[in-house]
Amino acid sequence: MLDLNWLRTFVTLAEVKHFGKTATELHMTQPNVSLHIKQLEQATRTKLIERNPVQLTQAGKRLLDTAQRMLNELQICQSDLNAINDLTQGTLSIAASDIVSRLLLIKPFQQFKSEYPGIDLALFNTTSSQAVDLVKSARADIGFVIAQKESQPLHFTPLTQIHWCAFGDNIFEWQDNRKESQTLILLGHDTRTRELIDASLPELNLPKHRVMEVGSVEAQIDWAEAGFGTAIVPDFSLEPKLTLSREITPLPSFPNTDFGYIVRQNQVLSKAAKQLLTWVGENVSVVGE
């Protein structure tokens, strides 16, 4: 029988390809990593890892495929068992972008901690695409995302629609003065938000302009407020508490985007998780008014 701890060590080593990094990732000592691999090779009676540099043998590649699927299934099973048992202690893992967690999740999280003090909330600050991967692998129980297409093995539940606006210059005036020095401040290309914006920009029929890329919606707002250009952002990100001096221009030609949450198909949600989703839905409705 193969020990699950050996397999976790093996899978991690196969992913990071370094004994020291594997030890750090799993909060182990490096000698224990080596011991786990040695014990696994003894149990399977075959060489799985070439040491210098670290790479899988043919047998190692075969084992990796099965080990990854098995560990993932066990993670999903454990998550469902915890939900079925309606545990009052443990961890509920959430994946969401920083702007979503700050503006849409803090109040529901406060309600959750008051009602379920024994359950810790673990928050992964991610893009929507990263949230999909975390939920698929059961490393996150729930992911809050935008524009998620229904796809196996996930189920998407919309909570509200996001409306878009331009913050900075009134970009509709760009078409009149035809300045070539105008700058759009956008998220980087590796985000779903940028994909949506790029697909909708032709609707604005903007004259020639520069594009400045930043790493977060918060950075978009900061740079636009400082006068470096115009940011295209979700309207809820320009919360009333912010003291802003630049112009906010609605973009009705931009298609509205669904915001909601993803879980795995047939995933069992605990009473606590369902209550959190109810509070998030209520808070999103208030913010969207």
NORBELFEN-V199274 format. One record per residue. N is the residue number from 1. SS is DSSP state (helix for helix, strand for strand, loop for the rest). PHI is phi in whole degrees, -180 to 180 (999 if undefined). D_CENTER is the distance of its C-alpha to the mean C-alpha in Angstrom with 2 decimals. Layout:
n:N ss:SS phi:PHI d_center:D_CENTER
n:N ss:SS phi:PHI d_center:D_CENTER
//
This chain:
n:1 ss:loop phi:999 d_center:35.61
n:2 ss:loop phi:-87 d_center:32.60
n:3 ss:loop phi:-72 d_center:30.99
n:4 ss:helix phi:-63 d_center:27.26
n:5 ss:helix phi:-65 d_center:26.93
n:6 ss:helix phi:-62 d_center:28.60
n:7 ss:helix phi:-67 d_center:26.23
n:8 ss:helix phi:-62 d_center:23.09
n:9 ss:helix phi:-64 d_center:24.80
n:10 ss:helix phi:-62 d_center:25.78
n:11 ss:helix phi:-63 d_center:22.36
n:12 ss:helix phi:-64 d_center:20.85
n:13 ss:helix phi:-62 d_center:23.89
n:14 ss:helix phi:-65 d_center:23.56
n:15 ss:helix phi:-80 d_center:20.01
n:16 ss:helix phi:-96 d_center:20.84
n:17 ss:loop phi:58 d_center:24.56
n:18 ss:loop phi:-160 d_center:25.91
n:19 ss:helix phi:-66 d_center:27.64
n:20 ss:helix phi:-66 d_center:27.03
n:21 ss:helix phi:-67 d_center:23.26
n:22 ss:helix phi:-63 d_center:23.19
n:23 ss:helix phi:-60 d_center:25.21
n:24 ss:helix phi:-65 d_center:22.90
n:25 ss:helix phi:-61 d_center:19.77
n:26 ss:loop phi:-101 d_center:21.72
n:27 ss:loop phi:56 d_center:23.73
n:28 ss:loop phi:-123 d_center:26.90
n:29 ss:loop phi:-88 d_center:29.88
n:30 ss:helix phi:-63 d_center:30.37
n:31 ss:helix phi:-59 d_center:33.61
n:32 ss:helix phi:-69 d_center:31.87
n:33 ss:helix phi:-61 d_center:29.42
n:34 ss:helix phi:-61 d_center:32.57
n:35 ss:helix phi:-65 d_center:34.26
n:36 ss:helix phi:-61 d_center:31.54
n:37 ss:helix phi:-66 d_center:31.74
n:38 ss:helix phi:-62 d_center:35.53
n:39 ss:helix phi:-65 d_center:35.64
n:40 ss:helix phi:-67 d_center:33.39
n:41 ss:helix phi:-67 d_center:35.64
n:42 ss:helix phi:-67 d_center:38.69
n:43 ss:helix phi:-69 d_center:37.47
n:44 ss:helix phi:-90 d_center:36.69
n:45 ss:loop phi:59 d_center:39.78
n:46 ss:loop phi:-154 d_center:38.13
n:47 ss:loop phi:-80 d_center:36.64
n:48 ss:loop phi:-109 d_center:32.86
n:49 ss:strand phi:-128 d_center:32.00
n:50 ss:strand phi:-90 d_center:33.86
n:51 ss:loop phi:-82 d_center:33.73
n:52 ss:loop phi:-128 d_center:34.45
n:53 ss:loop phi:-78 d_center:32.08
n:54 ss:loop phi:-68 d_center:29.72
n:55 ss:strand phi:-154 d_center:29.39
n:56 ss:strand phi:-82 d_center:29.66
n:57 ss:loop phi:-78 d_center:32.99
n:58 ss:helix phi:-59 d_center:33.40
n:59 ss:helix phi:-65 d_center:33.52
n:60 ss:helix phi:-63 d_center:30.38
n:61 ss:helix phi:-63 d_center:28.45
n:62 ss:helix phi:-66 d_center:29.82
n:63 ss:helix phi:-69 d_center:28.86
n:64 ss:helix phi:-59 d_center:25.31
n:65 ss:helix phi:-58 d_center:24.61
n:66 ss:helix phi:-71 d_center:25.97
n:67 ss:helix phi:-63 d_center:24.54
n:68 ss:helix phi:-63 d_center:20.90
n:69 ss:helix phi:-66 d_center:21.44
n:70 ss:helix phi:-67 d_center:23.43
n:71 ss:helix phi:-65 d_center:21.10
n:72 ss:helix phi:-66 d_center:18.18
n:73 ss:helix phi:-63 d_center:20.62
n:74 ss:helix phi:-66 d_center:21.82
n:75 ss:helix phi:-63 d_center:18.42
n:76 ss:helix phi:-64 d_center:17.97
n:77 ss:helix phi:-61 d_center:21.59
n:78 ss:helix phi:-62 d_center:21.36
n:79 ss:helix phi:-62 d_center:18.51
n:80 ss:helix phi:-67 d_center:20.76
n:81 ss:helix phi:-63 d_center:23.81
n:82 ss:helix phi:-61 d_center:22.40
n:83 ss:helix phi:-68 d_center:21.69
n:84 ss:helix phi:-61 d_center:25.17
n:85 ss:loop phi:-77 d_center:26.80
n:86 ss:loop phi:48 d_center:25.19
n:87 ss:loop phi:-62 d_center:24.96
n:88 ss:loop phi:-98 d_center:25.48
n:89 ss:loop phi:-136 d_center:24.17
n:90 ss:strand phi:134 d_center:21.15
n:91 ss:strand phi:-136 d_center:17.41
n:92 ss:strand phi:-112 d_center:14.84
n:93 ss:strand phi:-99 d_center:11.28
n:94 ss:strand phi:-123 d_center:8.57
n:95 ss:strand phi:-114 d_center:4.75
n:96 ss:strand phi:-162 d_center:4.77
n:97 ss:loop phi:-71 d_center:5.86
n:98 ss:helix phi:-63 d_center:9.14
n:99 ss:helix phi:-67 d_center:11.42
n:100 ss:helix phi:-67 d_center:10.31
n:101 ss:helix phi:-66 d_center:10.62
n:102 ss:helix phi:-70 d_center:13.87
n:103 ss:helix phi:-97 d_center:15.49
n:104 ss:helix phi:-116 d_center:14.60
n:105 ss:helix phi:-112 d_center:13.82
n:106 ss:helix phi:-60 d_center:16.35
n:107 ss:helix phi:-63 d_center:19.36
n:108 ss:helix phi:-60 d_center:18.18
n:109 ss:helix phi:-64 d_center:17.13
n:110 ss:helix phi:-63 d_center:20.65
n:111 ss:helix phi:-62 d_center:22.22
n:112 ss:helix phi:-64 d_center:20.49
n:113 ss:helix phi:-64 d_center:21.72
n:114 ss:helix phi:-71 d_center:25.12
n:115 ss:helix phi:-84 d_center:25.38
n:116 ss:loop phi:-128 d_center:23.84
n:117 ss:loop phi:-65 d_center:24.67
n:118 ss:loop phi:-86 d_center:24.58
n:119 ss:strand phi:-107 d_center:20.92
n:120 ss:strand phi:-82 d_center:18.48
n:121 ss:strand phi:-101 d_center:15.03
n:122 ss:strand phi:-103 d_center:12.54
n:123 ss:strand phi:-112 d_center:9.51
n:124 ss:strand phi:-97 d_center:6.59
n:125 ss:strand phi:-82 d_center:6.01
n:126 ss:loop phi:-141 d_center:3.20
n:127 ss:loop phi:-83 d_center:4.06
n:128 ss:helix phi:-62 d_center:4.55
n:129 ss:helix phi:-65 d_center:6.01
n:130 ss:helix phi:-67 d_center:4.13
n:131 ss:helix phi:-62 d_center:2.93
n:132 ss:helix phi:-59 d_center:6.57
n:133 ss:helix phi:-64 d_center:7.84
n:134 ss:helix phi:-66 d_center:7.14
n:135 ss:helix phi:-72 d_center:8.81
n:136 ss:helix phi:-57 d_center:11.35
n:137 ss:loop phi:-87 d_center:12.42
n:138 ss:loop phi:68 d_center:12.67
n:139 ss:loop phi:-75 d_center:11.07
n:140 ss:loop phi:-123 d_center:9.16
n:141 ss:loop phi:-79 d_center:11.59
n:142 ss:strand phi:-139 d_center:9.79
n:143 ss:strand phi:-123 d_center:6.61
n:144 ss:strand phi:-101 d_center:7.39
n:145 ss:strand phi:-140 d_center:7.31
n:146 ss:strand phi:-115 d_center:10.26
n:147 ss:loop phi:54 d_center:12.83
n:148 ss:loop phi:-81 d_center:11.80
n:149 ss:loop phi:-82 d_center:14.97
n:150 ss:loop phi:-63 d_center:16.47
n:151 ss:loop phi:-153 d_center:16.41
n:152 ss:loop phi:-64 d_center:17.33
n:153 ss:loop phi:-99 d_center:16.26
n:154 ss:strand phi:-116 d_center:13.97
n:155 ss:strand phi:-124 d_center:15.31
n:156 ss:strand phi:-106 d_center:14.05
n:157 ss:strand phi:-118 d_center:15.82
n:158 ss:strand phi:-71 d_center:16.18
n:159 ss:strand phi:-110 d_center:16.87
n:160 ss:strand phi:-163 d_center:18.10
n:161 ss:strand phi:-111 d_center:18.47
n:162 ss:strand phi:-91 d_center:17.33
n:163 ss:loop phi:-106 d_center:20.33
n:164 ss:strand phi:-107 d_center:20.39
n:165 ss:strand phi:-147 d_center:22.81
n:166 ss:strand phi:-103 d_center:24.20
n:167 ss:strand phi:-120 d_center:24.66
n:168 ss:strand phi:139 d_center:27.50
n:169 ss:loop phi:-80 d_center:30.35
n:170 ss:loop phi:-82 d_center:31.31
n:171 ss:helix phi:-68 d_center:30.33
n:172 ss:helix phi:-72 d_center:32.76
n:173 ss:helix phi:-81 d_center:35.53
n:174 ss:helix phi:-59 d_center:34.52
n:175 ss:helix phi:-69 d_center:36.21
n:176 ss:helix phi:-88 d_center:39.41
n:177 ss:helix phi:-90 d_center:39.81
n:178 ss:loop phi:53 d_center:38.29
n:179 ss:loop phi:-71 d_center:37.23
n:180 ss:loop phi:-91 d_center:35.67
n:181 ss:loop phi:-93 d_center:34.20
n:182 ss:loop phi:-69 d_center:31.46
n:183 ss:strand phi:-130 d_center:27.89
n:184 ss:strand phi:-94 d_center:24.57
n:185 ss:strand phi:-105 d_center:21.66
n:186 ss:strand phi:-127 d_center:18.48
n:187 ss:strand phi:-69 d_center:14.99
n:188 ss:loop phi:-64 d_center:15.05
n:189 ss:loop phi:-68 d_center:15.39
n:190 ss:loop phi:-90 d_center:12.23
n:191 ss:loop phi:-130 d_center:10.15
n:192 ss:helix phi:-67 d_center:10.65
n:193 ss:helix phi:-59 d_center:12.20
n:194 ss:helix phi:-65 d_center:14.71
n:195 ss:helix phi:-59 d_center:15.58
n:196 ss:helix phi:-65 d_center:16.47
n:197 ss:helix phi:-66 d_center:18.45
n:198 ss:helix phi:-59 d_center:20.28
n:199 ss:helix phi:-70 d_center:21.35
n:200 ss:helix phi:-100 d_center:22.72
n:201 ss:helix phi:-56 d_center:24.39
n:202 ss:helix phi:-56 d_center:27.60
n:203 ss:helix phi:-63 d_center:28.22
n:204 ss:helix phi:-83 d_center:28.92
n:205 ss:loop phi:52 d_center:31.58
n:206 ss:loop phi:-76 d_center:31.11
n:207 ss:loop phi:-71 d_center:33.71
n:208 ss:loop phi:-55 d_center:33.02
n:209 ss:loop phi:-153 d_center:30.41
n:210 ss:strand phi:-90 d_center:28.42
n:211 ss:strand phi:-125 d_center:24.62
n:212 ss:strand phi:-109 d_center:23.03
n:213 ss:strand phi:-103 d_center:19.46
n:214 ss:strand phi:-132 d_center:17.37
n:215 ss:loop phi:-98 d_center:13.97
n:216 ss:loop phi:-156 d_center:12.88
n:217 ss:helix phi:-64 d_center:14.27
n:218 ss:helix phi:-59 d_center:16.20
n:219 ss:helix phi:-66 d_center:17.84
n:220 ss:helix phi:-56 d_center:18.76
n:221 ss:helix phi:-65 d_center:20.52
n:222 ss:helix phi:-62 d_center:22.22
n:223 ss:helix phi:-69 d_center:23.60
n:224 ss:helix phi:-67 d_center:24.77
n:225 ss:helix phi:-61 d_center:26.42
n:226 ss:loop phi:-80 d_center:28.15
n:227 ss:loop phi:93 d_center:29.66
n:228 ss:loop phi:-88 d_center:28.04
n:229 ss:loop phi:157 d_center:27.16
n:230 ss:strand phi:-122 d_center:25.43
n:231 ss:strand phi:-100 d_center:21.74
n:232 ss:strand phi:-102 d_center:20.35
n:233 ss:strand phi:-139 d_center:17.82
n:234 ss:strand phi:-65 d_center:16.95
n:235 ss:helix phi:-63 d_center:19.99
n:236 ss:helix phi:-68 d_center:18.39
n:237 ss:helix phi:-72 d_center:17.21
n:238 ss:loop phi:-94 d_center:20.95
n:239 ss:loop phi:-65 d_center:21.65
n:240 ss:loop phi:-58 d_center:25.39
n:241 ss:loop phi:-69 d_center:25.27
n:242 ss:loop phi:-73 d_center:24.65
n:243 ss:loop phi:-94 d_center:28.00
n:244 ss:loop phi:-119 d_center:27.76
n:245 ss:loop phi:-109 d_center:30.74
n:246 ss:loop phi:-84 d_center:29.59
n:247 ss:strand phi:-79 d_center:29.93
n:248 ss:strand phi:-110 d_center:27.34
n:249 ss:strand phi:-119 d_center:28.00
n:250 ss:strand phi:-61 d_center:26.56
n:251 ss:loop phi:-120 d_center:25.75
n:252 ss:loop phi:-65 d_center:27.09
n:253 ss:loop phi:-77 d_center:27.22
n:254 ss:loop phi:-75 d_center:23.44
n:255 ss:loop phi:-65 d_center:22.31
n:256 ss:loop phi:-64 d_center:20.47
n:257 ss:strand phi:-120 d_center:16.89
n:258 ss:strand phi:-70 d_center:15.72
n:259 ss:strand phi:-117 d_center:13.09
n:260 ss:strand phi:-169 d_center:12.49
n:261 ss:strand phi:-128 d_center:10.86
n:262 ss:strand phi:-119 d_center:10.60
n:263 ss:strand phi:-137 d_center:12.50
n:264 ss:strand phi:-73 d_center:14.47
n:265 ss:loop phi:-58 d_center:17.82
n:266 ss:loop phi:67 d_center:20.51
n:267 ss:loop phi:-68 d_center:18.30
n:268 ss:loop phi:-88 d_center:20.45
n:269 ss:loop phi:-102 d_center:19.12
n:270 ss:loop phi:-71 d_center:21.07
n:271 ss:helix phi:-58 d_center:23.07
n:272 ss:helix phi:-65 d_center:20.98
n:273 ss:helix phi:-64 d_center:17.66
n:274 ss:helix phi:-63 d_center:19.57
n:275 ss:helix phi:-66 d_center:20.99
n:276 ss:helix phi:-61 d_center:17.72
n:277 ss:helix phi:-64 d_center:16.63
n:278 ss:helix phi:-63 d_center:20.13
n:279 ss:helix phi:-65 d_center:19.87
n:280 ss:helix phi:-63 d_center:16.60
n:281 ss:helix phi:-59 d_center:18.41
n:282 ss:helix phi:-66 d_center:21.45
n:283 ss:helix phi:-69 d_center:19.84
n:284 ss:helix phi:-63 d_center:18.11
n:285 ss:helix phi:-63 d_center:21.59
n:286 ss:helix phi:-67 d_center:23.28
n:287 ss:helix phi:-63 d_center:21.06
n:288 ss:loop phi:-77 d_center:21.56
n:289 ss:loop phi:-75 d_center:25.32
//
